Amino acid sequence: MPSLCRDCDAIVQGFTCNKCGGVRIARHPELFSLSIAHIDCDAFYAAVEKRDRPELRDKPLIIGGGVRGVVSTCCYIARLYGVRSAMPMFKARKLCPEAVVLPPEMAKYTAVSRQMRAMLEALTPLVQPLSIDEAALDLSGTKTLHGAPPAIVLSRLARHIETELGITISIGLSRNRMLAKLAAERGKPRGFTVLGAEAETLLAQEKIGLLPGIGPAQVKRMEALGIVTINQLAALDEGAAARLGNEAAALIARARLQDDRPIRPERESKSISAETTFETDIADRTRLETALWPLCEKLGRRLHREEQAAAGIVLKLKTADFQLRTRSQRLAAPTQLAETLFEAAKPLLAREADGTRFRLIGIGAAPLAAASLADQGDLADTTTPRRRARQEAIDQLRARFGEAAVQRGRALRPVKGKS
């Protein structure tokens, strides 16, 4: 079976490297033929802080807000106590009272992310950033360029990042993006996991929540239908699949480990937005709010689809004489909820609705935050989780019966416009 020493890139026969004595051996029948990779930094924010503060190396470390905030990330020592990302800070402190807690320094993490991305792009032009600490790579056809198959190139990359940047990564290698991501998650930290032809058998009995894009609400809905494991979802026939609504085909394809998405070398979105141009100019504040609401719903759906959250909003207005106005507001906590976006935008709109006639209105999310931080709530905010659950229920009904199946009262006053 093809085997690779991850410490020196020697091709080995056993479980110990004859060249360097290393024991970190990657072994898989398809090790040197697969070329789609997923790179995921290990506890990224915490790793950068420990690199810069060596005295914290052996201590539990949490990156997050105050008592009412949530955990952005935590080191693996803190995870031994049960601390997890997106956990309320009060709970994390209770689980690990001796943890060092630091606020996130996004400028520093962004700089490290850019350094890492430059290393990835030196290997292949097909690099798709997925977040500040994740990326997908297609190394097909690069063997001649690098003088080595993708597995060896990735092994070198992991050591290079660790030496130059002082952080570690986990690597997933497979035949498509979804399987590569699942592989990377199975080996953390400092992992190198390969998923090949055995993936169908290996993952068959795993819970459906393991699959990317299937959230807790969707899991509960499918479990109520008797669909618990990946192989049960994969085996659904056309009649049974109808119970899953419009998303059935995509869900079943995912369960069958099919993923034909190409890796697109595009930069991360800095913002996500939605806007509409009116057929006739509008000055009335109530009508402007009516036009704003469906845009907030559209923005919420886009944020969810792209696995992002809004840490702030930007209101965009264009006057009848084509003068552009933008007003921004940071949010108390990241969100994907249309209600929260709308309530934050209304005061901004009220200040601009001074009798000026507008031909366009838009709403954007900037800066962006990780979807895992969205709408968590805390001791002082117990309504947000309920509103999130309500929105998930609405999304499920719309997926099954169409967008018009559930409407808010404010959406029933039409405003003529074109998106």
N, C-alpha and C positions, 0 to 999 in steps of 0.2 A: 504494500500500500504506500503511495507517495507520502513522504513525511519530511517536514521542514523544521529546522531549528530556528526559533524566532529570535535567538540571541546572536546568531552569526550567519544565518541563511544557508547553512550547510544542509545538503540532502542526507538524511540519516536513515538507518535501518531499524533501530530499536527505539527505546523510550528515553535514551540519554545520548546527547551529542558526542560523538567520538572526537570531534575537533575542539570544542570549547568546554565540554562537560555540562552544558546547559540541559535543563529538563523541560523547558517550555517548548514542547514539540507539537506542531500542527500536523494532524494526520487525517486524510480523507481520500477516498478513491478519485474524486474529481478536483482535488486540490489545485492542480495546475491547468485546469481547463475552464474554470469559471472566471467571470470577469466583471460582474456587477457587485459593487461594494457599498456598504453603508458605514460611515465614520461617525462615531458618537463619543464626545469627550466625557470622561468620567468625573461626575460631580464638579462640573466646570468652574463655577464661581468659587466654590470652596477650594478647589485645587489651585486656582490662581492666587487666592489669599494665602494658602499654606506655602506656596512657592515664595511669596514675598515676605512672609513672616515665619521663618523656620521654627521659632519657638512654639508654634501651634501644631507642628507636624503630628505629634502623638496625642493631641487633644480633640475631643468632639467639637466640631465647628458647625454653626448654623448661620446661613446667610438669609436675612429676612428683616421684616419691619419690627415695629414695637409690639407691645403686648396684644394690641388689637389687630395686628397685621397677620401675614401668613409666611410660611417658609418658602423662600425662593429656591433654595437647594441646601443640602447639608452633606458633610463628608461621610465616608463609609463607617467611621467610628460612631458617629451620631446615629446612623441607621441601625446599628446594633441595639440601640435603646428603643427602636420603634419610630424614630423621627422620619418623616417623609416630606417630599416636596408638596406644596399647597396645603399642608397641615396648618391649622391656626397656631399662632405663636404661643398662646397660653398653654395649649396642649403639649407643644414641643418642649417648652420649658419645664413642664411638669414631668414629662417622660425622662428628660435629661437635664436636671437642674445645674449640673456642672459644665454644661456646654458654653463655649465662647460664642457670643452672638455679634455679628457684624452687619452693618447695612450694606446693601449692594453698591458697587462702584461700576456703573455700566460703561463709563468711558474706558476704564481699564480693561474690562472684559471684551469690549468691542475691538480694542487694539490688538489683543491676543488672538481674537477670532480672525482678524484680517491677516495676521501673520500666518496662521495655520492655513487659511484659504490660499494664500500665495504658494504654500508648499504643495497643496493639492493640485492647483492649476499648473504647476511645473511638471506634473505627472501625466495629465490628460486635459484637453480642452473641455471635456464633457464632465463638468462638475456642477451639480445643482445644490446650492445652499438651501437647507431646510429650516434652519434656525441659527441662532448665534453659535451653537455648539454641535450642529449636525450637518452632514452633507452626504449626498449620493454621488457615486462616481461610476463612470463606464470606462473600463480599461481595455475594452476590446481593441485588438489590432495594435497594441502598444508593445508587444513582446520584442519586436525588432528594435524599436526605439530605445528601450531600456536594457536590452540584452537579457531579459528575464521575464518569466510569466507574471501575471498580476499578483499572485500570492506572495512572491518574493518581493515585488515592488512595494506592496502594502506592509510587509514585515519591516522593510527598511524605513518606510515612512513612520511607522509607530515609534521606532527607536530615535529617528531624527526629531520628531516632535517632542519626545521626552527629554532629549538632550538639549535642544535649542530653546524650547519654550517652557520646560519644567512642569509640564502637565502630561497626563496619560490619556490614551484613547482606547476604545474598544472597536473592533472591526468585525463586520459581518460580510461574508462572501457567498454569493449564490447566483442564480440564473435570472432573477428579476428583483425589482426594487423592494417589493414587500417582503420577500423571503430574506433579502439581505438585511433589512431592518430587524426582522424577527431574530435573525442570527446574531446581530450585534447585541441585542438585548439579553440574549441567553448567556453571554460570556463575561459580563462586566464584573469587576473592573479589569483593565489590561487584557481584555479577551481577544481571541481570534477564532471565530466560530464559522464553520462552513456548513451550509445546508444544500444538499444536492438531491439526488433521486429518492433518498430515504425520507425526505420531508413529509410526504403524504402520510406515511406510516407513523413517523415520529410525532406529528402534530394532530393526528386523527382524534385522539381522546382528550385533547386540550379543550378548555372552556372557550366558547365563542368570543368572550371578552378579550382574548389574547390578540385577535385580529385588529389591525389598525383601523380606526374610524368607527368602531362599534362601542358606543358609550354605555354607561350603566343603565340609562332608561331603555335603550334598545335591547340590552341584554335581558332586562326584566320582561319586556314585551315578548321576546322570543322564547324565554323560559316558560312563560305562561302558555305558549303554543307547544311546549314539549321539546323545544330545540335547545339543547344544553351544550353539546359538544360540536367541534368543527366538522366532524364527519357526518353528524346528523344534518347540519345545514347544507353540506355539500351534496347530500343524497336526496334532497327535496326534488320532487317532480314538478311539472308545470302547474298542476292543480294545487298542490300544497304550497307552492311558492306564492300563489296569488294572495295568500293570507298576509304576506309581508309587504304588500303594497308596491309602489312604484320602484322602490329600491331593491326589489327581490333579485333581479338579475345581477346587479353589482355585488350584493351580499353573497350570493351563491358562488359567483366567480372568485370572490375573495376566499371563501371557504375551500374552494378547489385549488387554491394557491396560484391562481392565474392573475397576472399583472402585466399588461402590455404598455404601461406608461413609459415613454422614453425619458431619458435624463436630459433635461434642458438646461444649458449653461446660462441661466439668467440670474441676475443679482436678486437678493432678497427684496421683497416689497418694503419700502420705507413707510408707505401708507396704503390704506385701502379705502375706497370712497364710492359714493353713489350720488348721482345728480339728475336733475330734470330741467328741461327748458319749457316754459309755459307758451301756450299758443297765443295768449294775450297777456300783457304785463299785469302784475298784481301788486297792490300796495297794502291791502287789508291784512292785518296780522293774523286773524283767525284762518283766513284762506291760506296764508303762508304756512301756518302750523299744520293745516290739513295736508298740504303738499309735502311737508317735511316728514310726517309719520311713516308713509310707505318707504321712503328713502332710508329711514332708520331701520325698518324691518329688513330691507335689502342688504344694508350694511352688516347687520347682525348675522344674516345668513352667509355672507361672504367671509366674515371673520371666522365663523364656525367651519366653513368649507376649507379655508386655508390654514386652519389650526393656529389662529392668531387671536389676540384680544386687544381691545382699545385701552391704552393707558391714558389717552387724551382724545379730545375731539376737535375738529376744525369745521366751522360753519362757513360755507361759501355762498356768496350772493353776487349776482351781476345785475347792475342797474339797467334801466331802459336805454341809457346812452352808453352801455357796454363798459362801465366802470366796475372793476372787480373789488369786492370787499371780502376779506377773510377774518374771522374771529376764532380764537382758540381757547381751550380750557382743559387743564389737566384734571383727571378724575381721581377720586379718593382711592379707588381700587380698579384694576382692570376688569373689563366687562365684554360680553358678547350679546347682551340683552338689548333689544330695541327700546324697551321702556327706559332703561338707564341712559341710553344714548339720547333719547328724545328729551327726557327731563333735564339733562345737562345742556342741551342745545337751546331749549326754550328761552332761558334768560338772555342768551346771546342774541337770539332773533328779536326778542322784545326791544332790545336797545337799538336795533337797526330799523325796526318797523316804525319809522317816523313820518310816514306819508310818502316816502320814496317808492317809486314803481320799479319792480324787479322783473326781469325776464328769465332768471335762472336761480335755482336754489340747489345746494348740495351739502352733504355731510360726509366727513372723512374721519378715519381713525389714525391718529398720529400723536405721539409715538406708539409703536406696537409693542405688545408684551406676549409672553408665552400663554397659550390657551389654558394650560394647567393652572394658571393664577386667576382665571376669570371667575367672578361671581361666587366667591367662597363664603362670604359673610363672616361674622364673628359674634361675640357675645352681645355687642351693641347693635348688631344688624342680623336679625334672625329672619327677615323677610326675603332677602336676596336668594337664599337657597330655594325657598318656596316658589319665587318667581321664575327661577331657572327651571325647576321641575315642571311648572306650568307651561313654560315655553317649549320644553322638550315634548310635552304631550301634544301641544298645538302642532309642532313640526311633524310628529308622527301622523296625526290626522290629515295634515296637508299632503304628506307623502303618499298617503293611501287614497285620499279622495280629491286631491287637487288643491291649488293655492286658495281658491275661493271658499273652501269648506269651512274655515273658521276665520272670522273677521272681527276686529275691534270696532267699537262704535265710531271712533274718530276716523276710521278708514272709509266710512260709508258716505262721506261727502266728497264727491269727485272734484278734482281740479284738473282741468285740461292741460296736458303738457306732453312732452316727448323726451324720453330718456336718452 
